[in-house]
Amino acid sequence: MHKISSDPKHGSASWQMDIVLKECEGKNNLYANDCECKQIMDSVYCPLVRHWMGAGNVTKTFFYLLETAAAALHLSNNLMALSYLTEAENILNSLRKGKPPFEYADVTKDTKIVPFEKACLYSLKAEVQLGMGHLLDAEVLFKKSLALLNKKFPSFAISQAIAYLIENYKNSQRHRDKEELTGITEYKLF
C-alpha cells in the first residue's frame, strides 16, 4: 500500500503519483483492490483544480479540470468525469462570451485555451458518452475534437453499410422474437 508523502526527500507529489499509477497499471488484478487511484484523484487533482480556481488562473484551472476528468474516466466514474468536463466547457463558453468563467478569474491578462486542450475536452466527453452507450453523441464529439486538430473522422462506407445491416437484422430479430413470445404482430390490420 502506497502513501503520498509531502516530505521533499520522497520527491514531488506528482512524481509519487506517477509511480503509484504505473504500479497499479502493471498489476493483472481486474479490480485493482490495492490501487489508490481514487484517493489520488480526491487528494491531488481535485484540490489542484480548486487551488488554481481560487488563484484565478483560468488556463491552469481548465487544464486540471481535464486531468481530473481523465482520472475519473480511468476509474470508470463517467458521471464524475462528465461533471468536471461540463465545468471545463462552461469555462470555454464564458470566455467566448467575454465573461469571467468563475468568481476569482483573472481576466486582466490574455487568457487563451489552446485548441489541443479544447480537443482533449471533446475527446474526453466523447469517451464518457461512449462509456454510457451513447454512440452517436460520442461520434459527434470525436468529430468535433478531430476538427479542432484539423483531422477528419475516418469514414468507411462499406463498414458503415455492414454495421447498418447488422443493426437492422438485430432489430428485426428482436421483433420476431417478441412476436413469437406474445403471439401479437405489431402491424396487424385487424
C-alpha positions as CSV (number, residue, x, y, z in Angstrom):
1,M,0.0,0.0,0.0
2,H,1.4,3.4,-1.0
3,K,1.1,6.7,0.8
4,I,1.6,10.0,-0.8
5,S,4.2,11.9,1.2
6,S,4.7,15.7,1.4
7,D,8.3,15.1,2.6
8,P,10.7,16.6,-0.1
9,K,13.1,13.7,0.2
10,H,10.4,11.4,-1.2
11,G,10.1,13.5,-4.4
12,S,7.2,15.6,-5.6
13,A,3.6,14.5,-5.1
14,S,3.1,14.2,-8.9
15,W,6.2,12.1,-9.2
16,Q,5.0,9.8,-6.4
17,M,1.6,9.7,-8.0
18,D,3.1,8.6,-11.3
19,I,4.9,5.7,-9.6
20,V,1.7,4.6,-7.8
21,L,-0.3,4.7,-11.1
22,K,2.3,2.8,-13.0
23,E,2.3,0.1,-10.4
24,C,-1.5,-0.1,-10.5
25,E,-1.4,-0.4,-14.3
26,G,1.2,-3.2,-14.1
27,K,-0.9,-5.5,-11.9
28,N,-3.1,-8.0,-13.5
29,N,-5.8,-7.6,-10.9
30,L,-9.1,-6.8,-12.7
31,Y,-10.4,-4.7,-9.8
32,A,-7.1,-3.4,-8.5
33,N,-8.2,-3.7,-4.9
34,D,-5.0,-2.2,-3.6
35,C,-4.9,0.7,-6.2
36,E,-5.2,4.1,-4.7
37,C,-6.2,5.9,-7.8
38,K,-9.4,7.3,-6.3
39,Q,-7.6,8.6,-3.3
40,I,-5.0,10.2,-5.6
41,M,-7.8,11.9,-7.6
42,D,-9.5,13.1,-4.5
43,S,-6.4,14.2,-2.6
44,V,-4.3,15.7,-5.5
45,Y,-6.3,16.5,-8.6
46,C,-9.4,17.9,-7.1
47,P,-7.5,20.3,-4.7
48,L,-5.4,21.4,-7.6
49,V,-8.5,22.4,-9.5
50,R,-9.8,24.4,-6.5
51,H,-6.4,25.9,-5.9
52,W,-6.0,27.3,-9.4
53,M,-9.6,28.4,-9.4
54,G,-9.0,30.3,-6.1
55,A,-5.8,31.7,-7.5
56,G,-7.7,33.0,-10.5
57,N,-5.6,31.2,-13.1
58,V,-8.1,30.2,-15.8
59,T,-5.8,28.1,-18.0
60,K,-4.4,26.0,-15.2
61,T,-7.9,25.5,-13.8
62,F,-9.1,24.3,-17.2
63,F,-6.0,22.0,-17.5
64,Y,-6.6,20.4,-14.1
65,L,-10.3,20.0,-14.8
66,L,-9.3,17.9,-17.8
67,E,-6.8,15.9,-15.8
68,T,-9.3,15.3,-13.0
69,A,-11.9,14.2,-15.6
70,A,-9.4,11.9,-17.2
71,A,-8.6,10.4,-13.8
72,A,-12.4,9.9,-13.1
73,L,-12.8,8.3,-16.5
74,H,-9.8,6.0,-15.8
75,L,-11.8,4.9,-12.6
76,S,-14.9,4.3,-14.8
77,N,-16.7,7.1,-13.0
78,N,-18.5,8.6,-16.0
79,L,-20.7,10.9,-14.1
80,M,-17.9,12.4,-12.1
81,A,-15.9,12.8,-15.3
82,L,-18.8,14.4,-17.0
83,S,-19.3,16.9,-14.2
84,Y,-15.6,18.1,-14.5
85,L,-15.9,18.2,-18.3
86,T,-19.1,20.3,-18.0
87,E,-17.3,22.7,-15.7
88,A,-14.5,23.0,-18.2
89,E,-16.9,23.5,-21.0
90,N,-18.6,26.3,-19.0
91,I,-15.2,28.0,-18.7
92,L,-14.9,27.9,-22.5
93,N,-18.4,29.3,-23.0
94,S,-17.8,32.1,-20.5
95,L,-14.5,33.0,-22.2
96,R,-16.2,33.0,-25.6
97,K,-18.8,35.5,-24.2
98,G,-16.2,37.7,-22.7
99,K,-17.3,37.0,-19.1
100,P,-15.2,35.8,-16.2
101,P,-15.6,32.0,-16.0
102,F,-15.6,31.9,-12.2
103,E,-15.6,34.3,-9.3
104,Y,-11.9,34.9,-8.9
105,A,-10.9,34.5,-12.5
106,D,-8.1,36.8,-13.5
107,V,-9.2,38.1,-16.9
108,T,-6.9,41.1,-17.0
109,K,-4.3,39.1,-18.9
110,D,-4.8,37.4,-22.2
111,T,-6.5,34.1,-21.3
112,K,-6.4,31.6,-24.1
113,I,-7.2,27.9,-24.1
114,V,-5.2,26.3,-26.9
115,P,-7.0,24.1,-29.5
116,F,-5.3,21.0,-28.3
117,E,-6.8,21.3,-24.8
118,K,-10.2,22.1,-26.4
119,A,-9.8,18.9,-28.4
120,C,-9.0,17.0,-25.3
121,L,-12.2,18.3,-23.7
122,Y,-14.3,17.0,-26.5
123,S,-12.4,13.7,-26.8
124,L,-12.9,13.0,-23.1
125,K,-16.6,13.9,-23.4
126,A,-16.8,11.5,-26.3
127,E,-15.2,8.8,-24.2
128,V,-17.8,9.4,-21.4
129,Q,-20.6,9.2,-24.0
130,L,-19.2,6.1,-25.4
131,G,-18.9,4.6,-21.9
132,M,-22.6,5.4,-21.3
133,G,-23.6,3.8,-24.6
134,H,-24.5,7.0,-26.5
135,L,-22.6,6.1,-29.7
136,L,-24.0,8.9,-31.9
137,D,-23.2,11.6,-29.3
138,A,-19.7,10.2,-28.9
139,E,-19.2,10.2,-32.7
140,V,-20.2,13.9,-32.9
141,L,-17.9,14.8,-30.1
142,F,-15.0,12.8,-31.6
143,K,-15.5,14.6,-34.9
144,K,-15.5,18.0,-33.1
145,S,-12.3,17.0,-31.3
146,L,-10.6,15.9,-34.5
147,A,-11.8,19.1,-36.3
148,L,-10.0,21.2,-33.7
149,L,-6.8,19.3,-34.6
150,N,-7.5,19.7,-38.4
151,K,-8.1,16.0,-38.8
152,K,-11.1,14.1,-40.2
153,F,-13.1,11.3,-38.6
154,P,-12.4,8.1,-40.5
155,S,-15.3,7.2,-42.8
156,F,-15.5,3.7,-44.2
157,A,-18.7,3.5,-46.3
158,I,-18.5,-0.3,-46.7
159,S,-18.1,-0.9,-43.0
160,Q,-20.8,1.6,-42.1
161,A,-23.2,-0.2,-44.5
162,I,-22.4,-3.6,-43.0
163,A,-22.9,-2.2,-39.5
164,Y,-26.2,-0.7,-40.6
165,L,-27.3,-4.1,-42.0
166,I,-26.3,-5.9,-38.8
167,E,-28.2,-3.5,-36.6
168,N,-31.3,-3.8,-38.8
169,Y,-31.0,-7.6,-38.6
170,K,-30.8,-7.4,-34.8
171,N,-33.8,-5.2,-34.6
172,S,-35.9,-7.4,-36.9
173,Q,-34.8,-10.5,-34.9
174,R,-35.9,-8.8,-31.7
175,H,-39.3,-8.0,-33.3
176,R,-39.7,-11.6,-34.5
177,D,-38.7,-12.9,-31.0
178,K,-41.3,-10.6,-29.4
179,E,-44.0,-11.8,-31.9
180,E,-43.2,-15.4,-31.1
181,L,-43.3,-14.8,-27.3
182,T,-46.5,-12.7,-27.3
183,G,-48.2,-14.1,-30.4
184,I,-49.1,-10.5,-31.4
185,T,-47.7,-8.9,-34.6
186,E,-47.2,-5.1,-34.4
187,Y,-48.5,-4.4,-37.9
188,K,-51.8,-6.3,-37.8
189,L,-54.6,-4.6,-39.6
190,F,-57.4,-6.2,-37.8
